[in-house]
Amino acid sequence: MRASHADRERAVDVLKAGFAEGRLQQPEYEQRIGRAYKAQTHAELQMLVADLPQGPVPQAQFMPQRPMVPATFMPMPMQMPAPVHTNSSATGALVCGIMTPVTWGLTAIPAVILGHKARAEIRRTGERGDGQAITGLVLGWLAIGGWALFLLVFVLAAAVNL
């Protein structure tokens, strides 16, 4: 999934905190900041901050005075949402639907089949592409309806001329 400006800023904040805590040296910090601002995806950002804590880490000065017991608090790593893909059948339905005028309607039936298949898969898996599937369906059904109307007029004209 593509990263937004806000996602980049969150990663930069984590890097700044890591540098301020002494977890990163100056050259590495500068290199990671540069890569963070150039990152295009969430995965690239996650790689930059994977070895740093993603939240507050308890400091010894803030812990209550009691015998030295190791702190059990571990910050949760920044969770990136799983990428959502576009359904390939939906893309195929759209392409077949767009190609119907060029192919004299030969791709209309595949557009309808792929469109119905894609909508079922999208409902089941939550992928993207519902608009593409619907567009492919509409274009496919329009081409099929156009050919049906043409054949009906042709048959009626042939019956009248008998």
N, C-alpha and C positions, 0 to 999 in steps of 0.2 A: 504494500500500500504506500502511496506517495506521502511524504512528510509535509506538514504545513509549517508556516513560520513559527507558530506557537510550539509545535513539536521540537523544532530546532532550538528555540529559546529555552525550553525545559531541559534539553540535553546540555546546553551551554551552562545553565544554572548548576546542574550536577557537576560539570567539569570545574566550574568556579569553586564550588564547595570542596571538591577533591583537592584542588590546588591550595586553597586556604588552609586545609587541614594537613597539608604536607604530604599528601598521597601522590602528587604528580610533581615532577620537576618542571622548571620554566620551559625548556624546549619542547618537552612532550605535551605540556599544557597548550602551548601556542599551536603546535601541530594539530592536536585534537580539535581545538576551537576552529581552526581553518577548515578542517574536514567536516565539522558539524555544520558550518554554514553552507558548505557545498553539497551536503547529503541530500539525496533525492528520495530515499525511502526510509521507512521506520527501521528496517533491518540494519541499514548503515548507521543510524543513530544508536541503536541498541548495542552494536559492536563497539562504539566509542565509549560507552558508559558501563559496559557489562562488568568490569572489574572494580567499580566504585560503588559505595553505598548510596542508595537512592533516597535516603531520608535521614532524620537526625540520629546520630550515634551517641549513646550515653558517654559522657566525659567523667573522668574520675572526680573532678572538682564539684560536679553537680550531684554525685551519688551520696546518699546518706552515710553518716559515719557508723560503720559496723564492720565486722571482720571482712577481710578481702574474700569476696565470693565472685567468681567470674560472672559477668553479666550474661544473661541468657537471651536478651533482646537482639534479634537480627532484623535489620530493615528488609522489607520486601523489595525485590528488584522491580524496576519500572516495567510494567506489563504493556507490551505493544499489542494492539488488536490484531487478530489473525487477518491476513489479506483475504478479501472477498473477490472471487474471480467472476468474470462474465461467462455465462453459459455458452459453449461453442455451438450447440444446436440452435440457439437463438441468433447467433451471428450468421450461421448458415441459412436460417429461414429468412433473415433480412436480405442477404445477398441474393438468394433465389427469388425473392419477391421483387427486388429491384431489377433483376435480369429478365423478368417476364416480358416486357415490351420488346427487348432485344431478341429474345429467343422465340418470339411468336407464341408465348404462353407455355412453352415446354417445361419451364421451371416452376410453373404454378403449383403443380401437385407436390413436388418436393418441398416447396415453401410452406404449404399447408401442413404436411406431415411433420416437418422439422419444427414448425411453430407450435403444434400441439404437444410434441415430444418435449420441447424446451420448456413450455409452461408447466408441464407436470414435474420435470426435473427441478425447476426453480422453486416450486412450492415445496418439494421434498428436501432440497439441499440448502435453500436460502441464497443461492447465487444471484448475481445481477443479470440483467438482460431481458426483463419482462417486456419492456417497451420495444426492443428489437423483435422479440417473438411475436408480439401483437401486430407490429407493422408488417412482418413477413406474412402473417396469417391474412391480414386485410388485403394486401396486394395479391396474394395467391388466390383468395376467394373472389376478388374482383376480376381477375383474369379468367378463372373458371366460369364465373357468371357471364362474362363477356362472350366467351366461346359458346356457352350453352345458348345464349340469346342469338348469336350468329347462326348456329345450327338450326334453331327453331325457326327463324326467319327463312333460312334456306329451304327447309322442309316444307313450310307453308307456301312458299313461292313455287316450289316444284309441284305441290298438290293442286294449286290453283291453275297452273299451266297445263295440267292433264286434261 
